[in-house]
Amino acid sequence: MAMSHADGSMVRIEGVSKQYDGEQGTVQALDDVDFGVDTGEFVCIVGPSGCGKTTLFRILAGLEPATAGEVLLDGSRVTEPTPNMGIVFQEYHLFPWQTVRENVAFGLKKTDVPTDERERRVDHLVDLVGLDGFADSYPKALSGGMKQRVALARALAIDPALLLMDEPFGAVDAQTREMLQGELLEIWEETGKTVLFVTHDVEEAVKLADRIIVMGKNPGSIRQIIDVDLDRPRSRTDTAFGQYYERIRELI
């Protein structure tokens, strides 16, 4: 599904470093992070607490600047959030006074998509994320997993080239998390989106990713990039799955 890495990556992270001025002096949060993501590829970023995963995510999303280096999306430098990126955080950030349908449609209101097309797209996405029958419900009536489905549908509504996800399933229970992982893979395969997914959960990364960016800390940097050569769906009970898991745990 992914293009070759030789050239023309959809996303390029080129020599990204980030420094903060703290009470103890300058803190090097990221140091020379460099990798590419190809069209249609599912890439996970994993690493220990304090390795700069969230800082890197915020730079990727255009929410804060890098001290050095740059992020390119389809060849254009990312300096602020763009409609070409759909962003899903661990916290759902839904509008409690809006229904599921209204939350999903939020980003489309700022586009020139005609009203009838907007309504068709929203209905399709509500169905795609498994919330058919809940379109007129308010967030307070939804479980955590359902709220995250709404957040995913809202991110997809603007038809972004890239889907950025920061620990999106970190706030739900294990059973819901596993269900959402499977649903995300189905949505990814149906839409062909490019996905960059940040997680602290090595098992989640092995289950989902085409490639895994393994980060270390002090300072935050790439330790290794691992291609996951396993057919989907993947089971944690498979020997090869366990081998990837152990290899990444050792790196972390």
PyMOL commands that set and color helices and strands:
alter all, ss='L'
color gray80, all
select helices_A, chain A and resi 53-60+100-110+115-128+139-141+144-157+174-191+202-208+239-251
alter helices_A, ss='H'
color red, helices_A
select strands_A, chain A and resi 11-22+25-37+42-46+68-73+76-77+85-88+162-166+194-198+211-216+221-227
alter strands_A, ss='S'
color yellow, strands_A
deselect
rebuild
show_as cartoon
